[in-house]
Amino acid sequence: MKKERILRDHHGFIIYSEEDWTLLKNKRVRAIELLKMFTKEGFNPFIYGSIARGNIHENSDIDIIFLNQVPSFQIEFILNKHGYKNYFREIIMATPLDSIKLYIYLSELESITIPLSKLDKNILEFYDFGGKINLSQLNSDLRVAGIDKRLVLIKPNPEGHEEISIIGNELRAAKEVGISIDTLKERKKVLLRREKYGKTGVFLKKQLQINETTEEALKNLAHKKSIVRKKLFKI
């Protein structure tokens, strides 16, 4: 997949074709199917990113996030109950300041993120930065504003969406997506650094074996790494 270029001094209107609307509908139908599995069991996950905003393409990911700590074994039990068996799992801590998360990859384009340690305000706002919606909002065909990897604010409208570079428009963009200006500036810094130096590796990554439970893997990581212990027992 080609690298997305940061856009500066950019403003335009994108009109969706019939094919665009059909693709978005199909992606959202699939997203609804996935979210329903969990909402029926009392959970409230979100879809975040381009599916929430509406500016999708054929290879757009369907990314699910749980914003509260939930027992990972319950999520896996639900997946197994619905016939999902051969999924890939890994525990990731992107930076020493980040939370610990479990990523479950159902396919190349479908993933579920479960926090294994508390999500602080900045991390929670990361998902508002890109745009997020829950099942009820999906069912009502809501599209929300969000900022993509080009540092472009996507503002949905009935014909498609408006695009505005957030560079030089930081205050407006933060207000549009409902996050603090500090979170927006930090995310902007990360993406500008990635543009200059390329994507860097993550601080911690642990691939889980087929028969290994998340709890076992997390316990072993905590035994070996003090930073993991501190995150897990942070109040």
C-alpha positions in Angstrom: 0.0 0.0 0.0 1.4 3.4 -1.0 2.5 5.9 1.7 0.0 8.7 2.2 1.5 12.1 1.7 0.9 14.9 4.2 -1.1 17.7 2.4 -0.5 21.4 3.1 -2.5 24.3 1.9 -5.2 21.9 0.9 -8.9 22.5 0.6 -11.4 20.9 -1.6 -14.8 19.1 -2.0 -15.1 15.5 -2.9 -18.3 14.3 -4.7 -19.0 10.6 -4.2 -19.9 8.5 -7.2 -22.6 5.8 -7.1 -19.8 3.3 -6.8 -18.4 5.2 -3.8 -21.7 5.1 -2.0 -22.2 1.4 -2.8 -18.7 0.6 -1.5 -19.3 2.6 1.7 -22.6 0.8 2.2 -21.0 -2.6 1.8 -18.2 -1.8 4.2 -20.7 -0.5 6.8 -22.9 -3.5 6.4 -19.9 -5.7 7.3 -19.0 -3.3 10.2 -22.5 -3.6 11.6 -22.3 -7.4 11.4 -19.1 -7.4 13.5 -20.4 -4.8 16.1 -23.6 -6.7 16.5 -21.8 -9.7 17.8 -20.5 -7.8 20.8 -23.4 -5.4 21.4 -25.7 -8.4 21.8 -23.5 -9.5 24.6 -23.7 -6.1 26.4 -20.5 -4.5 25.0 -20.3 -1.1 23.3 -17.4 -1.2 20.8 -16.7 1.5 18.1 -15.6 1.6 14.5 -13.0 4.2 13.9 -11.2 5.7 11.0 -12.4 6.0 7.4 -15.5 3.8 7.8 -16.7 6.4 10.4 -15.8 9.3 8.2 -17.0 7.9 4.9 -13.9 8.6 2.8 -13.1 5.0 2.0 -11.5 2.9 -0.8 -11.5 -0.8 -1.6 -8.8 -1.6 0.9 -10.1 0.5 3.8 -9.7 -1.3 7.1 -12.6 -2.1 9.4 -11.1 -1.3 12.8 -13.0 -2.0 16.0 -12.0 -0.5 19.3 -13.2 -1.2 22.8 -12.6 1.9 24.9 -13.0 0.2 28.2 -11.0 -2.6 29.6 -12.9 -5.8 28.9 -12.0 -9.4 29.6 -10.2 -10.5 26.4 -11.3 -14.1 26.9 -14.9 -13.0 26.7 -14.3 -11.3 23.4 -12.5 -14.4 22.1 -15.4 -16.6 23.4 -17.8 -14.5 21.3 -15.6 -14.8 18.2 -15.4 -18.5 18.6 -19.2 -18.8 19.1 -19.6 -17.0 15.7 -17.2 -19.4 13.9 -14.0 -17.3 14.1 -11.2 -19.7 14.9 -8.0 -18.9 12.9 -7.4 -15.3 13.9 -4.0 -13.8 14.6 -3.3 -12.0 18.0 -0.5 -9.8 19.3 0.0 -7.7 22.4 1.4 -4.3 21.5 2.7 -1.3 23.5 3.5 1.3 20.8 5.6 3.6 23.1 6.6 3.5 26.8 3.8 6.1 27.4 1.2 4.2 25.5 -1.3 1.7 27.0 -1.0 -2.0 26.4 -3.4 -3.4 23.9 -4.4 -6.7 22.4 -4.9 -6.7 18.6 -7.0 -9.5 17.1 -6.8 -9.7 13.3 -9.8 -11.4 11.8 -8.5 -10.8 8.2 -6.1 -8.5 6.4 -8.7 -5.7 6.6 -10.5 -6.5 9.8 -9.1 -6.0 13.3 -10.2 -5.6 16.9 -8.3 -3.6 19.6 -8.8 -4.4 23.2 -7.1 -2.3 25.9 -5.3 -4.4 28.5 -4.3 -1.4 30.6 -6.1 1.9 31.3 -6.6 4.3 28.4 -5.7 7.9 29.4 -7.3 11.0 27.9 -4.8 11.4 25.1 -5.2 7.9 23.9 -9.0 8.1 24.1 -8.8 11.3 22.0 -6.7 9.5 19.4 -9.8 7.7 18.3 -11.8 10.9 18.1 -9.0 12.4 16.1 -9.7 9.9 13.3 -13.4 9.7 13.9 -15.4 7.0 15.6 -19.0 5.7 15.7 -20.9 3.0 17.5 -23.5 0.5 16.2 -26.4 2.9 16.8 -24.7 5.6 14.8 -23.8 3.2 12.1 -27.4 2.1 11.8 -28.5 5.7 11.5 -26.0 6.2 8.6 -24.1 8.9 10.6 -20.8 10.0 9.2 -18.5 12.0 11.5 -15.7 14.4 11.1 -12.2 13.1 11.5 -8.6 13.6 10.5 -6.8 11.2 8.2 -3.1 10.3 7.9 -2.6 13.1 5.4 -3.4 15.5 8.2 -6.6 16.4 6.4 -9.8 17.1 8.2 -12.7 15.2 6.6 -16.1 16.9 7.0 -18.9 14.8 5.6 -21.7 16.4 3.7 -24.7 15.0 1.7 -22.7 14.9 -1.6 -19.5 13.4 -0.1 -17.1 15.4 2.0 -15.0 18.5 2.4 -11.2 18.3 2.9 -9.2 20.9 4.8 -5.5 20.5 5.8 -5.2 20.9 9.5 -1.8 22.6 9.2 -2.5 26.2 10.0 -6.0 25.3 11.0 -5.3 23.4 14.2 -7.8 25.2 16.4 -10.7 24.7 14.0 -9.8 21.0 13.4 -9.6 20.3 17.1 -13.0 21.8 17.6 -14.5 19.9 14.7 -13.4 16.5 16.0 -13.9 17.4 19.7 -10.4 16.9 21.1 -7.9 19.1 22.9 -5.5 21.2 20.9 -2.6 19.5 22.7 -3.7 16.0 21.5 -4.1 17.3 18.0 -0.6 18.9 18.0 1.0 15.7 19.3 -0.7 13.6 16.7 0.4 16.1 14.0 4.0 15.9 15.3 3.9 12.1 15.1 2.7 12.1 11.5 5.1 14.8 10.3 7.9 12.9 11.9 6.7 9.7 10.2 6.7 11.6 6.8 10.3 12.7 7.4 11.9 9.5 8.8 9.4 6.8 7.9 7.5 4.5 10.2 9.4 3.4 13.3 9.0 0.1 15.2 6.9 -0.3 18.3 8.2 -0.4 21.8 6.8 -3.8 22.7 5.2 -6.5 20.5 4.4 -10.1 21.5 2.8 -12.5 19.1 0.5 -15.0 20.8 0.7 -18.7 20.0 -2.5 -20.5 19.0 -3.0 -22.2 22.4 -1.6 -19.3 24.5 -4.2 -17.2 26.3 -3.9 -13.5 26.5 -3.8 -13.7 30.3 -0.8 -16.1 30.2 1.1 -14.0 27.8 0.4 -10.8 29.7 1.5 -12.4 33.0 4.8 -13.5 31.4 5.4 -10.1 30.0 4.7 -8.5 33.4 7.1 -10.9 35.1 9.9 -9.9 32.7 9.2 -6.1 32.2 8.7 -3.7 35.0 7.1 -1.1 32.7 4.3 -3.6 31.9 3.8 -4.3 35.6 3.5 -0.6 36.3 0.9 -0.1 33.5 -1.2 -3.1 34.6 -1.4 -1.9 38.2 -1.8 1.8 37.5 -4.8 3.2 39.2 
